Amino acid sequence: MFSYFYTGIRRKVTLVNTASGTDIEVPPYRTLSEHCLVYVIDGTLGMEIGEKKYTLNKDDIIIFHAGQKHCSTVLSKEARTFYLHFQSLDKDMVCPDENSKNLSENNYIVLKNFFHCTNAETIKRILTEMVSIRFFIRKEYALKDFGLSSHLDNLLYELRCILDLSAHYTNSAINLAMRTIACHPTKFYSLEEMSQISDCSKKTLEKNFKNITGYSFHQFQLAKKIESIALALRSNPNTALKTLAAQFGFYDEFHLSKTFKNLLGISPKEYRLIMKTANQNKSEKI
């Protein structure tokens, strides 16, 4: 089975968590109103979706759509899973194979519902980041996004990139542009610069960027910068915003703060306080 996720509208992550042992098991034929992704951190998990059964081992990922009946069974005591729920859109769909629908590659991310990602370090890094973000969020900030939806965008695209689908679903120019930006978050690329790097016209690059990622070219760069800045604040909450603004190419710390809050739903000052508290609690437990 293949999942078609419409990219014309950015969707939101609604739940991120981990489970272990018997906590993983759910009643048979449970259905959700949202999509769900399950990643096996350790051990072995049995999963049934509709009439199809799967055995998931370490580093396996499975995705099932809103409304699909499913249940899971722990097949080893050391089983640990990461799971996330994300918004379902009316244009999303499930198809028996990647060629069953004549859909534009620029409007959909097409994924198999089950695959192994032992060597997909980028996938595992994104998942680990999402878990760490979720654990940092205090109850009073539960409705804030904290960049989880931005991470979901990256995750879905990276999942598509590692699948062995036909070239019809591969946009090498966008893939190169995304990876270039991700590898150099301190730099602001002009559309003309990226057009030369990716060997793609500016008009085509801008259009496909929006269709495939849900971001404009400029918005995607801002999102990657804010992700990197949030990571810096998690690692070292005492880092001065003025220093980060200069490092990542913002006009000043006020420009950075405004962009940060627009994307993550919380100011850098609030974020810094949460990170300091979380790091102190972690040290006390150790």
C-alpha positions in Angstrom: 0.0 0.0 0.0 1.1 3.6 -0.7 0.0 6.7 1.1 -0.6 10.0 -0.8 -0.1 13.0 1.4 -1.2 16.3 -0.1 1.4 19.1 0.3 -0.6 22.1 -0.8 -1.5 22.9 2.8 0.9 22.6 5.8 -0.4 20.2 8.4 0.1 20.1 12.1 1.5 17.5 14.5 -1.1 16.8 17.3 0.7 14.3 19.4 4.2 13.0 19.9 5.2 10.4 22.5 7.1 7.2 23.3 5.8 3.9 24.8 7.4 0.7 26.1 6.4 -2.8 27.1 2.7 -3.4 27.6 1.9 0.3 27.3 2.3 -0.1 23.6 -0.7 -2.5 23.2 -4.0 -1.0 22.1 -7.4 -2.7 21.8 -8.1 -4.5 18.5 -9.6 -2.5 15.6 -8.9 0.9 17.1 -9.4 3.8 14.6 -8.1 7.4 14.8 -9.3 10.6 13.2 -5.7 11.5 12.4 -2.8 9.9 10.6 -0.2 8.0 12.7 3.4 7.1 12.3 5.1 4.5 14.5 8.8 4.0 14.7 10.3 1.1 16.6 13.3 2.2 18.7 14.0 -1.2 20.1 12.6 -4.7 20.2 9.9 -6.2 18.1 6.3 -5.1 17.6 3.4 -6.8 15.8 1.0 -4.4 13.9 -2.2 -5.2 12.2 -3.8 -2.6 9.8 -7.1 -3.8 8.3 -6.5 -7.3 7.2 -2.7 -6.9 6.7 -0.3 -8.0 9.4 3.3 -6.7 9.9 6.2 -7.6 12.1 8.3 -4.5 13.0 11.8 -4.7 14.2 14.2 -2.0 15.4 14.4 1.0 13.0 11.2 0.0 11.2 8.5 2.6 10.5 4.9 2.1 9.7 2.3 4.8 8.7 -1.4 4.3 8.7 -4.2 6.7 7.7 -7.0 8.2 9.6 -9.9 5.8 9.8 -7.9 2.7 9.2 -8.5 -0.1 11.8 -5.4 -1.2 13.6 -4.0 -2.9 16.6 -0.5 -3.6 18.0 1.1 -6.5 20.0 4.4 -6.5 21.9 6.5 -9.3 20.6 9.5 -8.7 22.8 9.9 -7.3 26.4 12.4 -4.7 25.4 10.1 -3.2 22.8 10.1 0.7 22.7 8.3 2.8 20.2 8.0 6.4 19.1 4.7 7.5 17.6 3.2 10.7 16.3 -0.3 11.8 15.2 -0.7 14.4 12.5 -3.5 16.2 10.8 -5.5 14.4 8.1 -6.5 16.3 5.0 -9.4 15.5 2.7 -7.1 15.1 -0.3 -4.9 12.5 1.4 -5.5 8.9 0.3 -4.4 5.3 0.4 -3.7 3.5 -2.9 -2.6 -0.1 -3.7 0.6 1.0 -5.6 2.4 4.2 -6.5 1.1 4.2 -10.0 -2.6 3.7 -9.2 -3.5 7.4 -9.2 -2.7 9.9 -11.9 -1.6 12.7 -9.5 0.8 15.5 -10.0 4.1 14.8 -8.3 4.3 18.4 -7.3 1.1 18.2 -5.1 1.8 14.9 -3.2 4.4 13.1 -1.2 4.0 9.4 -2.0 5.1 6.9 0.7 5.0 3.2 1.3 3.3 2.5 4.6 6.1 0.2 5.9 9.9 0.3 5.5 13.2 -0.1 7.3 15.5 2.8 8.0 18.6 1.4 9.8 20.9 3.4 7.6 18.7 6.5 7.4 20.5 8.7 9.9 18.6 11.8 8.9 15.3 10.1 9.6 16.4 9.0 13.0 17.8 12.4 13.9 14.5 14.1 13.0 12.5 11.6 15.1 14.9 12.0 18.1 14.6 15.7 17.8 10.8 15.5 17.9 10.8 13.3 21.0 13.2 15.6 22.8 11.1 18.7 21.9 8.0 17.0 23.2 9.6 16.1 26.5 10.7 19.7 27.0 7.2 21.1 26.6 5.6 22.0 29.9 1.8 21.4 30.3 0.9 25.0 30.0 2.6 25.1 26.5 0.9 21.9 25.3 -0.9 23.7 22.4 2.3 25.4 21.1 3.9 23.9 18.0 7.6 24.3 19.0 8.6 23.5 15.4 7.1 20.0 15.5 5.1 20.6 12.3 8.2 21.9 10.6 10.0 18.6 11.6 7.0 16.7 10.2 7.5 18.4 6.8 11.1 17.4 6.8 10.4 13.9 8.0 7.8 13.1 5.2 10.1 14.5 2.6 13.1 12.5 3.8 11.0 9.3 4.0 10.0 9.8 0.4 13.6 10.4 -0.7 14.9 7.1 0.8 12.2 5.0 -0.9 12.9 3.2 -4.1 10.1 4.8 -6.1 10.3 5.7 -9.8 12.0 8.9 -10.9 8.5 10.3 -11.5 8.4 11.1 -7.8 11.9 12.5 -7.5 12.6 16.2 -7.9 16.4 16.3 -7.7 16.6 20.1 -7.9 14.3 20.6 -4.8 16.1 17.7 -3.0 19.5 19.4 -3.6 18.2 22.8 -2.6 16.7 21.4 0.7 19.8 19.6 1.6 22.0 22.6 0.8 20.0 24.8 3.0 19.9 22.2 5.8 23.6 21.8 5.7 24.3 25.5 5.8 21.6 27.1 8.1 23.8 30.1 8.9 23.7 31.3 5.2 20.8 33.1 3.4 20.7 31.9 -0.2 19.1 34.1 -2.9 16.8 32.4 -5.3 19.3 33.2 -8.1 22.2 31.5 -6.1 20.1 28.4 -5.5 18.9 28.3 -9.1 22.6 28.0 -10.2 23.4 25.4 -7.5 20.4 23.2 -8.4 20.6 23.9 -12.2 16.9 24.9 -12.2 15.2 28.1 -13.3 14.2 30.5 -10.6 10.5 30.3 -11.6 10.4 26.5 -11.6 12.4 26.3 -8.4 10.1 28.7 -6.5 6.9 27.0 -7.8 8.1 23.5 -7.0 9.4 24.5 -3.6 6.0 25.7 -2.5 4.2 22.7 -4.0 6.5 20.0 -2.6 7.4 21.4 0.8 4.5 23.7 1.7 6.9 26.5 2.1 8.1 29.3 -0.2 11.8 29.2 -0.8 12.4 32.1 1.7 10.1 30.5 4.3 11.9 27.2 4.2 15.2 28.9 4.9 13.7 30.8 7.8 12.3 27.5 9.2 15.6 25.7 9.0 17.4 28.6 10.7 14.9 28.7 13.6 15.2 24.9 14.0 18.9 25.3 14.3 18.6 28.3 16.7 16.1 26.3 18.9 18.6 23.4 19.0 21.3 25.9 20.1 19.1 27.2 22.9 18.3 23.6 24.0 22.0 22.8 24.1 23.0 26.1 25.7 20.1 28.2 27.0 22.5 31.0 28.0 23.5 31.8 24.4 22.8 35.5 23.7 20.2 36.2 21.0 22.4 38.9 19.6 25.1 36.3 19.0 22.6 33.9 17.3 21.1 36.7 15.2 24.5 37.6 13.8 25.5 34.0 13.3 22.3 33.1 11.4 22.0 36.2 9.3 19.2 38.1 10.9 19.1 41.9 11.0 19.2 41.9 14.8 17.9 40.0 17.8 14.4 41.7 17.5 14.1 40.3 13.9 15.1 36.9 15.2 12.7 37.0 18.1 9.7 37.9 15.9 10.5 35.2 13.4 11.1 32.7 16.1 7.7 33.4 17.7 5.9 33.3 14.3 7.2 29.9 13.5 7.3 28.2 16.9 4.4 30.0 18.7 6.6 31.0 21.6 9.2 33.7 22.2 12.9 32.9 22.5 12.7 34.3 26.1 10.0 31.8 27.1 11.8 29.0 25.2 15.1 29.7 26.9 13.4 29.6 30.4 11.8 26.2 29.5 15.2 24.9 28.4 16.9 26.1 31.5 14.3 24.5 33.7 14.4 21.2 31.7 18.2 21.0 31.9 18.1 21.7 35.7 15.5 19.0 36.2 17.6 16.6 34.1 20.7 17.3 36.1 18.9 16.8 39.4 17.6 13.4 38.3 21.1 12.3 37.3 
